[in-house]
């Protein structure tokens, strides 16, 4: 999809930035930037969009987003409801590939970090096996000053690169380009989908919003996202259903309709295709692992 180019504010007295956010709106924007982004959600939950991947995120998750890779975190409603919103806690670092000079990552000792940076162009989600260690290092990075801050960032990247305890998010053929000519159109599409995916979305309605015929819209969306609108909606609905199954506050049939599916048989089929489990099997598996 076509995101907005953002300029990350780095001062003249630091080679990269680290900050602590408690306002999730800072991340509720479909965007990209030249800098890599290392983000730790100490507290927060919702749906993450990275390239053409759609997944849930929750407290404790850590993601490394590569240069110019579009991304967007849609926080759950309890974090967005005005003055009564729940507090989030997000730690985020932005750094350029050459922030230590043109040759640093070309050193033989750094070949694994260089490979990690290359892989980050698809988005990297850390596995649970190294989350605790990575969280501790990121906390140290947030509190460090001067040269110790540089060392702390290298330590985090080294941990991730050496462990290889992560998985890639976006598909290998996801197109990354930097043309912003139709950013407004894609923003309208993105916002409409994220606000309405749990209800019935009519192709005619979303196409007319963008000033296109349905056929033109289908071709446009597939070109920009690598998926059909139907595939994209199924992924979002399955992701939301997974979260509801983990919460165990609704039965499976209620979750089916709450997630935006109109037919229980279809929900069952698409859920098993996506996860390898039936909804009840998935719920039991989640309970077994926690």
Backbone torsions as a table, in degrees:
resi	resn	phi	psi	omega
1	UNK	NA	161.4	-175.7
2	UNK	-95.0	109.9	-176.2
3	UNK	-95.6	177.5	175.2
4	UNK	-91.9	137.0	174.5
5	UNK	-77.9	125.0	176.9
6	UNK	-111.1	145.7	174.0
7	UNK	-98.2	117.7	178.8
8	UNK	-81.7	130.0	-176.3
9	UNK	-81.0	104.9	172.3
10	UNK	-112.9	129.6	-178.7
11	UNK	-79.2	170.6	-179.6
12	UNK	-75.1	-7.1	-176.6
13	UNK	-107.9	11.7	175.7
14	UNK	-145.4	146.0	-176.7
15	UNK	-87.2	-15.8	175.2
16	UNK	-156.3	166.0	-174.9
17	UNK	-114.5	147.5	173.9
18	UNK	-136.9	135.3	-179.9
19	UNK	-148.0	166.0	177.9
20	UNK	-121.0	115.0	-179.6
21	UNK	-103.1	143.0	171.3
22	UNK	-120.9	0.8	179.6
23	UNK	-111.5	105.8	-174.8
24	UNK	-66.2	-17.6	179.0
25	UNK	-58.5	-24.0	177.5
26	UNK	-61.0	-18.4	-175.8
27	UNK	-114.3	-2.0	-177.6
28	UNK	-90.8	59.5	-178.3
29	UNK	-151.2	129.7	179.5
30	UNK	-76.6	108.9	-169.3
31	UNK	-152.0	173.1	172.1
32	UNK	-149.1	167.6	177.5
33	UNK	-159.3	163.6	-177.7
34	UNK	-65.2	-34.6	-177.3
35	UNK	-71.4	146.2	166.9
36	UNK	-71.1	152.8	-179.8
37	UNK	-127.0	122.4	173.6
38	UNK	-107.8	116.9	-173.1
39	UNK	-128.1	133.8	178.9
40	UNK	-122.1	121.5	177.1
41	UNK	-92.1	89.5	175.9
42	UNK	-63.4	-37.9	177.1
43	UNK	-147.3	124.7	180.0
44	UNK	151.2	157.8	-179.9
45	UNK	-157.9	153.9	179.0
46	UNK	165.3	-147.5	-179.0
47	UNK	-118.7	131.8	179.5
48	UNK	-109.9	139.4	177.5
49	UNK	-119.2	116.8	178.4
50	UNK	-132.4	113.7	-172.6
51	UNK	59.9	-122.5	177.9
52	UNK	-105.0	16.6	178.3
53	UNK	-97.6	145.3	177.6
54	UNK	-130.3	120.1	-178.2
55	UNK	-145.4	163.3	170.0
56	UNK	-79.2	151.4	167.1
57	UNK	-128.5	155.6	-178.4
58	UNK	-149.7	173.6	-177.7
59	UNK	-55.3	132.5	-179.6
60	UNK	102.6	-19.2	-176.4
61	UNK	-67.9	147.7	176.9
62	UNK	-133.3	133.0	-177.0
63	UNK	-133.8	142.3	172.7
64	UNK	-115.3	118.6	-177.4
65	UNK	-107.0	128.1	-176.5
66	UNK	-76.9	171.3	-179.6
67	UNK	-59.4	129.7	175.6
68	UNK	65.3	13.8	176.5
69	UNK	-87.0	120.6	-178.8
70	UNK	-63.0	141.9	179.4
71	UNK	-155.0	162.1	-171.4
72	UNK	-168.4	129.6	175.7
73	UNK	-114.6	116.5	177.6
74	UNK	-96.9	103.4	-177.5
75	UNK	-72.9	150.6	176.5
76	UNK	-61.2	157.6	-170.7
77	UNK	-59.3	-31.0	-176.8
78	UNK	-66.0	-17.3	178.3
79	UNK	-93.0	-0.9	-170.7
80	UNK	-124.7	2.7	-171.9
81	UNK	-91.5	65.0	170.5
82	UNK	58.8	-142.7	-174.0
83	UNK	-66.4	-19.1	179.9
84	UNK	-96.7	11.0	-177.0
85	UNK	-68.3	147.7	174.6
86	UNK	-68.2	147.9	179.5
87	UNK	-78.1	138.8	171.5
88	UNK	-101.3	169.4	176.3
89	UNK	-147.0	105.5	-172.1
90	UNK	-126.2	128.1	176.5
91	UNK	-111.1	127.9	-173.4
92	UNK	-140.7	134.1	176.1
93	UNK	-118.8	139.0	175.1
94	UNK	-121.4	131.0	179.3
95	UNK	-150.9	146.7	177.4
96	UNK	-85.0	157.2	-179.3
97	UNK	-59.4	-30.4	-176.4
98	UNK	-106.3	25.6	-174.4
99	UNK	-65.7	-17.1	175.7
100	UNK	-105.8	15.5	-178.5
101	UNK	105.9	163.9	-174.1
102	UNK	-69.5	-26.1	-170.9
103	UNK	-105.8	-9.4	-170.9
104	UNK	-58.2	-48.5	-177.2
105	UNK	-78.8	-3.2	173.8
106	UNK	-88.5	-6.9	176.6
107	UNK	-63.7	142.6	-177.4
108	UNK	-54.1	-36.5	-178.4
109	UNK	-67.0	-17.8	-174.8
110	UNK	-106.9	16.3	-174.2
111	UNK	-63.7	-31.5	179.8
112	UNK	-71.6	-37.0	176.3
113	UNK	-67.3	-40.7	177.8
114	UNK	-59.8	-40.5	177.8
115	UNK	-67.3	-36.7	176.6
116	UNK	-61.5	-44.4	179.8
117	UNK	-62.3	-39.0	177.3
118	UNK	-63.3	-44.1	-180.0
119	UNK	-67.2	-27.8	-176.5
120	UNK	-64.1	-14.3	177.6
121	UNK	-66.9	-10.6	172.7
122	UNK	-105.1	-1.9	-176.6
123	UNK	84.5	134.1	-176.7
124	UNK	-127.0	125.8	176.7
125	UNK	-109.1	123.6	-179.4
126	UNK	-72.8	141.8	176.3
127	UNK	-79.0	161.0	-176.0
128	UNK	-62.6	-25.3	-175.1
129	UNK	-63.9	-24.3	-179.8
130	UNK	-117.8	6.4	-176.3
131	UNK	-59.7	-45.2	-176.6
132	UNK	-62.3	-44.4	179.3
133	UNK	-65.0	-42.4	-179.5
134	UNK	-66.8	-39.9	178.7
135	UNK	-60.2	-41.7	179.6
136	UNK	-63.2	-41.7	-179.9
137	UNK	-68.7	-38.2	178.9
138	UNK	-67.4	-36.9	175.9
139	UNK	-62.0	-40.9	176.1
140	UNK	-65.1	-38.0	177.8
141	UNK	-61.6	-41.2	-179.0
142	UNK	-63.5	-33.0	-175.5
143	UNK	-94.3	-8.8	-174.7
144	UNK	-78.2	159.7	177.6
145	UNK	-133.1	154.9	172.8
146	UNK	54.3	-134.7	-174.0
147	UNK	-68.3	-25.6	178.8
148	UNK	-67.1	-25.7	176.9
149	UNK	-67.3	-40.9	177.6
150	UNK	-62.7	-45.5	179.8
151	UNK	-61.0	-40.7	-178.5
152	UNK	-63.6	-40.9	178.9
153	UNK	-66.4	-41.7	177.9
154	UNK	-62.1	-37.2	179.1
155	UNK	-63.7	-41.8	179.1
156	UNK	-63.8	-48.3	-178.8
157	UNK	-63.0	-37.7	178.6
158	UNK	-64.7	-43.1	178.1
159	UNK	-57.4	-48.5	-177.7
160	UNK	-64.9	-45.9	-176.1
161	UNK	-66.1	-42.8	-176.8
162	UNK	-71.9	-36.8	-176.1
163	UNK	-76.7	-32.9	-173.5
164	UNK	54.6	27.0	179.9
165	UNK	-91.3	70.5	-178.1
166	UNK	-158.1	168.7	174.0
167	UNK	-135.7	152.9	-177.9
168	UNK	-85.5	147.9	-171.9
169	UNK	-102.6	-57.5	-175.3
170	UNK	-80.4	153.6	-179.6
171	UNK	-68.3	155.4	-174.3
172	UNK	-62.8	-31.5	-176.6
173	UNK	-98.1	15.2	178.8
174	UNK	-65.7	127.0	-176.0
175	UNK	-79.3	125.7	174.6
176	UNK	-109.3	113.5	175.0
177	UNK	-135.5	174.7	-171.2
178	UNK	-125.5	28.3	177.2
179	UNK	-91.3	128.8	-174.4
180	UNK	-109.8	17.9	-171.9
181	UNK	-62.0	-35.8	-177.8
182	UNK	-113.4	30.5	178.6
183	UNK	-57.1	-43.1	-178.7
184	UNK	-59.6	-41.3	179.8
185	UNK	-64.6	-45.4	-178.3
186	UNK	-70.3	-30.7	176.3
187	UNK	-64.1	-43.1	177.5
188	UNK	-59.4	-45.8	-179.9
189	UNK	-62.3	-47.2	-176.9
190	UNK	-61.9	-46.6	-178.6
191	UNK	-64.8	-39.7	-179.6
192	UNK	-64.5	-44.5	-178.7
193	UNK	-63.6	-47.1	-176.7
194	UNK	-67.3	-25.7	179.1
195	UNK	-85.4	-22.2	-170.7
196	UNK	-124.8	5.6	-173.0
197	UNK	-65.6	-18.3	178.6
198	UNK	-87.7	0.9	174.2
199	UNK	-117.9	179.2	179.3
200	UNK	-79.4	120.9	179.3
201	UNK	-102.3	122.7	178.1
202	UNK	-90.4	129.1	179.8
203	UNK	-55.7	-39.4	-178.9
204	UNK	-62.0	-38.1	-177.5
205	UNK	-67.4	-48.0	-176.8
206	UNK	-71.3	-30.6	176.9
207	UNK	-68.3	-42.2	-178.3
208	UNK	-66.1	-30.9	177.7
209	UNK	-62.7	-28.8	-177.3
210	UNK	-99.3	2.1	178.3
211	UNK	74.2	27.0	-178.8
212	UNK	-122.4	158.4	169.2
213	UNK	-73.2	165.4	-179.7
214	UNK	-62.7	-39.8	179.3
215	UNK	-65.2	-43.1	179.3
216	UNK	-64.5	-41.4	179.4
217	UNK	-62.5	-44.0	-179.1
218	UNK	-59.6	-43.8	178.9
219	UNK	-66.0	-42.0	-179.0
220	UNK	-62.2	-48.9	-177.0
221	UNK	-64.4	-41.2	179.9
222	UNK	-64.8	-38.8	179.2
223	UNK	-65.0	-42.1	-175.4
224	UNK	-79.4	-34.0	-173.9
225	UNK	-105.7	-17.7	-175.6
226	UNK	80.3	2.9	-178.8
227	UNK	-139.2	158.0	172.1
228	UNK	-75.3	160.5	176.7
229	UNK	-59.1	-39.3	179.6
230	UNK	-61.2	-46.4	178.8
231	UNK	-61.4	-41.4	-178.3
232	UNK	-64.6	-43.3	179.2
233	UNK	-65.0	-40.1	178.8
234	UNK	-60.5	-43.0	179.8
235	UNK	-61.7	-44.2	-179.4
236	UNK	-64.9	-41.9	-178.3
237	UNK	-68.6	-39.5	177.0
238	UNK	-64.7	-41.0	178.0
239	UNK	-60.7	-41.6	178.7
240	UNK	-68.6	-38.6	177.8
241	UNK	-62.3	-39.2	178.1
242	UNK	-60.4	-41.0	179.3
243	UNK	-65.1	-43.1	179.7
244	UNK	-65.9	-37.0	177.3
245	UNK	-63.8	-38.1	179.1
246	UNK	-68.1	-33.2	-179.3
247	UNK	-74.3	-27.5	174.2
248	UNK	61.1	32.1	178.0
249	UNK	-98.3	-14.8	179.6
250	UNK	-126.9	154.9	174.5
251	UNK	-80.9	171.4	-172.4
252	UNK	-62.5	-40.1	-179.6
253	UNK	-66.5	-38.6	176.5
254	UNK	-64.2	-40.0	179.6
255	UNK	-64.0	-37.8	177.9
256	UNK	-53.5	-53.4	-175.7
257	UNK	-77.4	-33.2	178.0
258	UNK	-64.3	-29.3	-178.7
259	UNK	-82.7	-8.3	177.3
260	UNK	108.2	0.1	177.8
261	UNK	-82.3	143.6	-177.9
262	UNK	-100.2	-6.6	-173.5
263	UNK	-144.3	127.3	-175.2
264	UNK	-67.5	-36.5	179.3
265	UNK	-64.0	-43.3	178.3
266	UNK	-64.0	-42.6	177.8
267	UNK	-57.4	-47.0	-179.6
268	UNK	-60.0	-44.4	-178.7
269	UNK	-65.2	-51.0	-177.0
270	UNK	-66.4	-35.4	179.0
271	UNK	-64.1	-44.7	-179.5
272	UNK	-68.9	-36.5	176.7
273	UNK	-60.9	-38.4	-174.9
274	UNK	-81.3	-36.4	-172.1
275	UNK	-110.7	-19.7	-174.6
276	UNK	85.9	-1.1	-179.6
277	UNK	-125.8	155.5	164.5
278	UNK	-73.9	163.5	178.8
279	UNK	-55.8	-43.1	179.6
280	UNK	-67.6	-38.7	176.4
281	UNK	-62.6	-40.9	178.8
282	UNK	-62.1	-43.3	-179.4
283	UNK	-63.4	-40.7	177.4
284	UNK	-66.6	-38.0	179.0
285	UNK	-64.3	-42.1	177.4
286	UNK	-61.8	-43.5	179.7
287	UNK	-63.9	-35.2	-178.8
288	UNK	-68.8	-31.6	-174.5
289	UNK	-89.8	-6.9	-178.1
290	UNK	-126.9	NA	NA
